[in-house]
Amino acid sequence: MDDTEETIPSRFNRSQDHNEAYLKLIRWELEDELAMTEERLKNWSEKRLRANGIALFGLIAKTDGWLFGQRIIKLRPSASSDFGSHKFRQGDIVMLSRSNPLNEKPIEAIVSNRSRGSISIVLPESPKGLRKGTWRMDRGANRIAFDRMRDALNSIFEEDGSAPLRSLLLGLVHDPKGTASLAPEMGGAKQIRVPLPGGMNEAQRLATQSALSCRLTLIHGPPGTGKTHTAVRILESWAKQDLGSVLAVADSNVAVDNLLEGLLERGVRAVRLGQPVKVRENLRQATIDARMESHELNRDLVEEIERNEKLSRKIKGMRGGKEKGLAHRDLSRGWKEVRRIERQIRDEILDRAQVLCCTCIGSGHELLDGRRFSRVLIDEATQATEPATLVPLVRGARQVVMVGDHKQLPPTVVSRRAENGGLTRSLFERLVDMGVSTILLDTQYRMHPSISEFPNSHFYDGELMDGIEASERPTPSGLLWPDWDIPVCFIPIQGDEISAPDGTSKENPTEASWIVKILSDFVEGGELDISDLGIITPYAGQVRAIRDLLPESMHSVEVRTVDGYQGREKNVIIFSCVRSNKDGNVGFLSDRRRLNVALTRARKGLVVLGDPDTLRNDKNWRAWLDHVRMKKVEGWHLLSTI
């Protein structure tokens, strides 16, 4: 079979076809990720690994406290003041080794925090000889995700009762649209009518009403239309109906935290599952780990553990015989009691929760085994692959809400063959292709109307309305805008692109220099702080090039790729296009979804730097440049200021 062609249909005739197709794709994804990791470790030089930002060398380590029973280790360079640019982020799985993880058993850990001069990781216990010598840290692969997706696919295939909406999800029903709109079959439980929460516009109220009455609701939320706001209101309404705990998931920890924060503000009893290190610091008290520490039975648990540890030390000094045998028996009973108390604490916490929040993959944790969730809400559903989305749905979902925007970036997939095979199409998008209707959130509250104008007309067929006035988004000072009533500026720069030092990315030194100047001008304007400004670019090479030029006073500014900025916003966004070449090659800038994300992150001001001659070779960029010219917001006058 040709793996360069998308082969996933919208509907399936047999569950076996669905199972075989997606099992193959996730195997490809894991195999290719592992192969890429192994190839780098075997063949790449230290210099190249450093340049790509995927390995750090010569690290010295020390313990730095505890995080809910896990040891925090702080790593810093032994020979320089900072790491330079790298790709390690909070929540990343990493491998810690002395020289090469291929030649020794690496220690797996999770990044908890990072600064320019140090990185903190968490792991169950401190390695022996931690402070002796130096360490190396590499990116790790997530095998757990594969296992949970495989198990979910098999559950769907086997029709074991864990997925009541199985036939609808696979398209095995005659009328998917009609079936989705039917009242959910809640296993005999009667739905309590509750009034809709306040603080919603008409489209958000319609979406919430559908979520309360239909089996499957797809909510299409373009940028700034209040996707998370609506999701929280739906979860609040479900909680009031008191039909058991609700499962609220998203693909990323950031999106899950946004749901959790909204629920806690509304007074909903929500518990966060997952590694505390991956949870926003101000929300960690809502994690199950924190709830266990504050539980009234925790003192009993601690005392039992201390008795067992004391007895274990005593046993080490005993000679053989009956007394030692009896001590071992008592120790075994003691640890059984520890596990019993832990189970009791966890069960009480989970039973009390109205909403459990976690990532899609996190919902496959054995902690939830044996529990069924008749209601599942999936936020940012268009950013998760279909197998990942199925993980929460096979825990008994009878009523499902998916919130997302299939006109923004799709799920991230490492394997090219898995991408070509259709793994980047989310379940949300396949259901839309199947004919299931979406409810459009039609009012955006993020962008100045002049910023939203082009995305609305080009990506959303003019169906969006502005929920704010231009006066609520005053044009920020610090830039000589072509039109002070239109806070959009395109700076036409013909600076040739070059290959980044890693050899796999692109950078544009001219645009990078311009960005540093523009940042300085905005800060000197006095209206904006560094936290108000964000820099976006399609290429990781340009991210590193910009960061390397930033003065120390601006190190905290957020510089990310487009893919890393979805779901985020800033008062002012500066976008560096990078591509500038005689061939007119725009690379993956040609993805209209990537352009949509780039142009919709700004609240008050949008500045784009790029080569118009190169960009015009793409139809979507040509349309935007024509829009810019029509609005007379080209910044030709700024070219003489540097």
URWO-V52685 format. One record per residue. N is the residue number from 1. RES is the residue in one letter. PHI is phi as a letter, one per 40 degrees, with the letter a starting at -180 (none if undefined). BURIAL is I if it has 9 or more other C-alpha atoms within 8 Angstrom, else O. Layout:
n/res/phi/burial
N/RES/PHI/BURIAL
N/RES/PHI/BURIAL
//
This chain:
n/res/phi/burial
1/M/none/O
2/D/c/O
3/D/c/I
4/T/c/O
5/E/b/O
6/E/c/O
7/T/b/O
8/I/c/O
9/P/c/O
10/S/c/I
11/R/b/O
12/F/b/I
13/N/c/O
14/R/b/O
15/S/c/I
16/Q/c/O
17/D/c/I
18/H/c/I
19/N/c/I
20/E/c/O
21/A/c/I
22/Y/c/I
23/L/c/I
24/K/c/O
25/L/c/I
26/I/c/I
27/R/c/I
28/W/d/I
29/E/c/I
30/L/c/I
31/E/d/O
32/D/c/I
33/E/c/I
34/L/c/I
35/A/c/O
36/M/c/O
37/T/c/I
38/E/c/I
39/E/c/I
40/R/c/I
41/L/c/I
42/K/c/O
43/N/b/O
44/W/c/I
45/S/c/O
46/E/d/O
47/K/c/O
48/R/c/I
49/L/c/I
50/R/c/I
51/A/c/I
52/N/c/I
53/G/g/I
54/I/b/I
55/A/a/I
56/L/b/I
57/F/b/I
58/G/g/I
59/L/c/I
60/I/b/I
61/A/b/I
62/K/a/I
63/T/c/I
64/D/a/O
65/G/g/O
66/W/b/O
67/L/b/I
68/F/f/O
69/G/g/O
70/Q/b/I
71/R/c/I
72/I/c/I
73/I/b/I
74/K/b/I
75/L/b/I
76/R/a/I
77/P/c/I
78/S/c/O
79/A/b/O
80/S/b/O
81/S/c/O
82/D/a/I
83/F/c/I
84/G/g/O
85/S/c/O
86/H/a/I
87/K/b/O
88/F/c/I
89/R/b/O
90/Q/d/I
91/G/g/I
92/D/c/I
93/I/c/I
94/V/b/I
95/M/b/I
96/L/b/I
97/S/a/I
98/R/c/O
99/S/b/O
100/N/a/I
101/P/c/I
102/L/c/O
103/N/b/O
104/E/a/O
105/K/c/O
106/P/c/O
107/I/c/O
108/E/c/I
109/A/a/I
110/I/b/I
111/V/c/I
112/S/b/I
113/N/a/I
114/R/a/I
115/S/b/O
116/R/c/O
117/G/b/I
118/S/a/I
119/I/b/I
120/S/b/I
121/I/b/I
122/V/b/I
123/L/a/I
124/P/d/O
125/E/a/O
126/S/c/I
127/P/c/O
128/K/c/O
129/G/g/O
130/L/d/I
131/R/c/O
132/K/c/O
133/G/g/O
134/T/b/I
135/W/b/I
136/R/b/I
137/M/b/I
138/D/b/I
139/R/c/I
140/G/b/I
141/A/c/O
142/N/c/O
143/R/c/O
144/I/c/O
145/A/d/I
146/F/d/I
147/D/d/O
148/R/c/I
149/M/c/I
150/R/d/I
151/D/c/I
152/A/c/I
153/L/c/I
154/N/c/I
155/S/c/I
156/I/c/I
157/F/c/I
158/E/c/O
159/E/f/I
160/D/c/O
161/G/g/O
162/S/c/I
163/A/b/I
164/P/d/I
165/L/c/O
166/R/d/I
167/S/c/I
168/L/c/I
169/L/c/O
170/L/c/I
171/G/g/I
172/L/c/I
173/V/c/O
174/H/c/O
175/D/b/O
176/P/d/I
177/K/c/I
178/G/c/O
179/T/c/I
180/A/c/I
181/S/c/I
182/L/c/I
183/A/c/O
184/P/c/I
185/E/c/O
186/M/c/O
187/G/g/O
188/G/g/O
189/A/c/O
190/K/c/O
191/Q/c/O
192/I/c/O
193/R/c/O
194/V/b/O
195/P/c/O
196/L/c/O
197/P/c/O
198/G/c/O
199/G/g/O
200/M/b/I
201/N/c/O
202/E/c/O
203/A/c/I
204/Q/c/I
205/R/c/I
206/L/c/I
207/A/c/I
208/T/c/I
209/Q/c/I
210/S/c/I
211/A/c/I
212/L/c/I
213/S/b/I
214/C/b/I
215/R/c/I
216/L/b/I
217/T/b/I
218/L/b/I
219/I/b/I
220/H/c/I
221/G/b/I
222/P/c/I
223/P/d/I
224/G/g/I
225/T/c/I
226/G/g/I
227/K/d/I
228/T/c/I
229/H/d/O
230/T/c/I
231/A/d/I
232/V/c/I
233/R/c/I
234/I/c/I
235/L/c/I
236/E/c/I
237/S/c/I
238/W/c/I
239/A/c/I
240/K/c/O
241/Q/c/I
242/D/f/I
243/L/b/O
244/G/g/O
245/S/c/I
246/V/b/I
247/L/b/I
248/A/b/I
249/V/b/I
250/A/a/I
251/D/c/I
252/S/b/O
253/N/c/I
254/V/c/O
255/A/c/I
256/V/c/I
257/D/c/I
258/N/c/I
259/L/c/I
260/L/d/I
261/E/d/I
262/G/c/I
263/L/c/I
264/L/c/I
265/E/c/O
266/R/c/O
267/G/g/O
268/V/c/I
269/R/c/I
270/A/b/I
271/V/b/I
272/R/c/I
273/L/c/I
274/G/h/I
275/Q/c/O
276/P/d/I
277/V/c/I
278/K/c/I
279/V/b/I
280/R/d/I
281/E/d/O
282/N/c/O
283/L/b/I
284/R/c/I
285/Q/c/O
286/A/c/I
287/T/c/I
288/I/c/I
289/D/c/O
290/A/c/I
291/R/c/I
292/M/c/I
293/E/c/O
294/S/c/O
295/H/c/O
296/E/c/O
297/L/c/O
298/N/c/I
299/R/c/O
300/D/c/O
301/L/c/I
302/V/c/O
303/E/c/O
304/E/c/I
305/I/c/I
306/E/c/O
307/R/c/O
308/N/c/I
309/E/c/O
310/K/c/O
311/L/c/I
312/S/c/I
313/R/c/O
314/K/c/O
315/I/c/I
316/K/c/O
317/G/c/O
318/M/c/O
319/R/c/O
320/G/c/O
321/G/h/O
322/K/c/O
323/E/c/O
324/K/c/I
325/G/c/I
326/L/c/O
327/A/c/I
328/H/c/I
329/R/c/O
330/D/c/O
331/L/c/I
332/S/c/O
333/R/c/O
334/G/c/I
335/W/c/I
336/K/c/O
337/E/c/I
338/V/d/I
339/R/c/O
340/R/c/O
341/I/c/I
342/E/d/I
343/R/c/O
344/Q/c/O
345/I/c/I
346/R/c/I
347/D/c/O
348/E/c/O
349/I/c/I
350/L/c/I
351/D/c/O
352/R/c/O
353/A/c/I
354/Q/c/I
355/V/b/I
356/L/b/I
357/C/b/I
358/C/a/I
359/T/c/I
360/C/d/I
361/I/c/I
362/G/c/I
363/S/c/I
364/G/c/I
365/H/c/O
366/E/c/O
367/L/d/O
368/L/c/O
369/D/d/O
370/G/g/O
371/R/c/O
372/R/b/O
373/F/b/I
374/S/c/I
375/R/b/I
376/V/b/I
377/L/b/I
378/I/b/I
379/D/c/I
380/E/f/I
381/A/c/I
382/T/c/I
383/Q/c/I
384/A/b/I
385/T/c/I
386/E/c/I
387/P/d/I
388/A/c/I
389/T/c/I
390/L/c/I
391/V/d/I
392/P/c/I
393/L/c/I
394/V/c/I
395/R/b/I
396/G/g/I
397/A/c/I
398/R/b/I
399/Q/a/I
400/V/b/I
401/V/b/I
402/M/b/I
403/V/b/I
404/G/a/I
405/D/a/I
406/H/c/I
407/K/c/O
408/Q/b/I
409/L/c/I
410/P/c/I
411/P/d/I
412/T/c/O
413/V/b/I
414/V/c/I
415/S/c/I
416/R/c/O
417/R/c/I
418/A/c/I
419/E/c/I
420/N/c/I
421/G/c/I
422/G/h/I
423/L/c/I
424/T/c/I
425/R/c/I
426/S/c/I
427/L/c/I
428/F/d/I
429/E/c/I
430/R/c/I
431/L/c/I
432/V/c/I
433/D/c/O
434/M/c/I
435/G/h/O
436/V/c/I
437/S/c/O
438/T/b/I
439/I/b/I
440/L/c/O
441/L/c/I
442/D/b/I
443/T/b/I
444/Q/c/I
445/Y/b/I
446/R/c/I
447/M/c/I
448/H/d/I
449/P/d/I
450/S/c/I
451/I/c/I
452/S/c/I
453/E/d/O
454/F/c/I
455/P/d/I
456/N/c/I
457/S/c/I
458/H/c/O
459/F/b/O
460/Y/b/I
461/D/f/O
462/G/g/O
463/E/c/O
464/L/c/I
465/M/b/O
466/D/c/I
467/G/c/O
468/I/b/I
469/E/c/I
470/A/d/I
471/S/c/O
472/E/c/O
473/R/b/I
474/P/c/O
475/T/c/I
476/P/c/I
477/S/c/I
478/G/h/I
479/L/b/O
480/L/c/O
481/W/c/I
482/P/d/I
483/D/a/O
484/W/c/O
485/D/c/O
486/I/b/I
487/P/c/I
488/V/b/I
489/C/a/I
490/F/b/I
491/I/b/I
492/P/c/I
493/I/b/I
494/Q/b/O
495/G/b/I
496/D/c/I
497/E/c/I
498/I/b/O
499/S/c/I
500/A/c/I
501/P/d/O
502/D/c/I
503/G/g/O
504/T/b/O
505/S/b/I
506/K/b/I
507/E/a/I
508/N/b/I
509/P/d/I
510/T/c/I
511/E/c/I
512/A/c/I
513/S/c/I
514/W/c/I
515/I/c/I
516/V/d/I
517/K/c/O
518/I/c/I
519/L/d/I
520/S/c/O
521/D/c/I
522/F/c/I
523/V/c/I
524/E/c/O
525/G/c/I
526/G/g/I
527/E/c/O
528/L/b/I
529/D/c/O
530/I/d/I
531/S/c/I
532/D/c/I
533/L/b/I
534/G/b/I
535/I/b/I
536/I/b/I
537/T/a/I
538/P/c/I
539/Y/b/I
540/A/c/I
541/G/c/I
542/Q/c/I
543/V/d/I
544/R/c/I
545/A/c/I
546/I/c/I
547/R/c/I
548/D/c/O
549/L/c/I
550/L/c/I
551/P/c/O
552/E/d/O
553/S/c/O
554/M/b/O
555/H/c/O
556/S/c/O
557/V/c/I
558/E/c/O
559/V/b/I
560/R/a/I
561/T/c/I
562/V/d/I
563/D/c/I
564/G/c/O
565/Y/b/I
566/Q/c/I
567/G/g/O
568/R/b/O
569/E/a/O
570/K/a/I
571/N/c/I
572/V/b/I
573/I/b/I
574/I/b/I
575/F/b/I
576/S/b/I
577/C/c/I
578/V/g/I
579/R/c/I
580/S/a/I
581/N/a/I
582/K/c/O
583/D/c/O
584/G/g/I
585/N/c/I
586/V/b/I
587/G/f/O
588/F/c/O
589/L/c/I
590/S/c/I
591/D/c/O
592/R/c/O
593/R/c/I
594/R/c/I
595/L/c/I
596/N/d/I
597/V/c/I
598/A/d/I
599/L/c/I
600/T/b/I
601/R/c/I
602/A/c/I
603/R/c/I
604/K/b/I
605/G/a/I
606/L/b/I
607/V/b/I
608/V/b/I
609/L/b/I
610/G/a/I
611/D/c/I
612/P/c/I
613/D/c/O
614/T/c/I
615/L/c/I
616/R/c/I
617/N/c/I
618/D/b/I
619/K/c/O
620/N/c/O
621/W/c/I
622/R/c/I
623/A/c/O
624/W/c/I
625/L/c/I
626/D/c/O
627/H/c/I
628/V/c/I
629/R/c/I
630/M/c/O
631/K/c/O
632/K/f/O
633/V/b/I
634/E/c/I
635/G/c/I
636/W/c/O
637/H/c/O
638/L/c/I
639/L/c/O
640/S/c/O
641/T/c/O
642/I/b/O
//
